[in-house]
Amino acid sequence: MSIGAGILLVVIGAILRFALNIQLAWIDLNLVGNILMAAGALVFVLGLIFTFRRRRSTTTRRTTVGRPDGENVVRRTDRTDDTEL
């Protein structure tokens, strides 16, 4: 979602910066376009970072029945890996 939002901000900023030739006294559309393109690029890069950085976890559960004293044994192993860029 954030990758798409970043692309959308860049597109809207580029339209404001390059495609419109409207002069308004109270706002500079070129500056607003530049700000939106920069924000879109930042959101896009952050979206890529968070997409490639996901947690991987493996859970294993083993139950052993039939010990001499009649007790069940449960072993549980948890492993979590953080992937880094």
C-alpha positions as CSV (number, residue, x, y, z in Angstrom):
1,M,0.0,0.0,0.0
2,S,2.7,2.5,0.8
3,I,4.6,1.7,-2.4
4,G,1.4,2.7,-4.3
5,A,0.9,5.7,-2.2
6,G,4.4,6.9,-2.9
7,I,3.9,6.5,-6.7
8,L,0.6,8.4,-6.5
9,L,2.3,11.3,-4.6
10,V,5.1,11.4,-7.2
11,V,2.5,11.5,-10.1
12,I,0.4,14.2,-8.5
13,G,3.5,16.2,-7.7
14,A,4.8,15.9,-11.3
15,I,1.4,17.0,-12.6
16,L,1.5,20.1,-10.4
17,R,5.1,20.8,-11.2
18,F,5.3,20.2,-14.9
19,A,1.8,20.0,-16.5
20,L,-0.1,22.9,-15.0
21,N,0.6,26.5,-16.0
22,I,-1.7,28.2,-13.5
23,Q,-0.5,31.1,-11.5
24,L,-2.2,31.6,-8.1
25,A,-1.3,34.5,-5.8
26,W,-1.7,32.6,-2.6
27,I,0.2,29.3,-3.4
28,D,3.2,28.3,-5.5
29,L,2.1,25.1,-7.4
30,N,5.7,24.4,-8.5
31,L,6.8,24.3,-4.9
32,V,3.9,22.1,-3.8
33,G,4.7,19.7,-6.7
34,N,8.3,19.5,-5.6
35,I,7.3,18.8,-2.0
36,L,4.8,16.0,-3.1
37,M,7.4,14.4,-5.4
38,A,10.0,14.3,-2.5
39,A,7.4,13.0,-0.1
40,G,6.4,10.3,-2.6
41,A,9.9,9.2,-3.1
42,L,10.4,8.9,0.6
43,V,7.2,6.9,1.1
44,F,8.2,4.7,-1.8
45,V,11.7,3.9,-0.4
46,L,10.2,3.3,3.1
47,G,7.6,1.0,1.6
48,L,10.4,-1.0,-0.1
49,I,12.4,-1.2,3.1
50,F,9.4,-2.5,5.1
51,T,8.4,-4.9,2.4
52,F,11.8,-6.6,2.3
53,R,12.2,-6.6,6.0
54,R,9.8,-9.2,7.3
55,R,10.0,-11.5,10.1
56,R,10.2,-15.2,9.6
57,S,9.3,-17.6,12.3
58,T,9.3,-21.3,12.6
59,T,7.5,-23.2,15.4
60,T,7.9,-26.9,15.9
61,R,5.9,-28.9,18.4
62,R,6.6,-32.5,19.2
63,T,4.6,-34.6,21.6
64,T,6.0,-37.9,22.9
65,V,3.7,-40.5,24.4
66,G,4.6,-43.7,26.1
67,R,7.2,-42.8,28.7
68,P,7.6,-45.5,31.4
69,D,6.0,-43.4,34.0
70,G,3.0,-42.6,31.7
71,E,3.7,-38.8,31.4
72,N,3.5,-37.0,28.1
73,V,6.5,-34.9,27.0
74,V,5.9,-31.8,24.9
75,R,8.9,-30.0,23.3
76,R,8.4,-26.7,21.6
77,T,11.0,-24.8,19.6
78,D,10.6,-21.3,18.5
79,R,12.9,-19.6,16.1
80,T,12.6,-16.0,14.7
81,D,14.9,-14.6,12.1
82,D,15.0,-10.9,11.1
83,T,16.2,-10.4,7.6
84,E,18.2,-7.3,7.0
85,L,18.9,-5.4,3.8
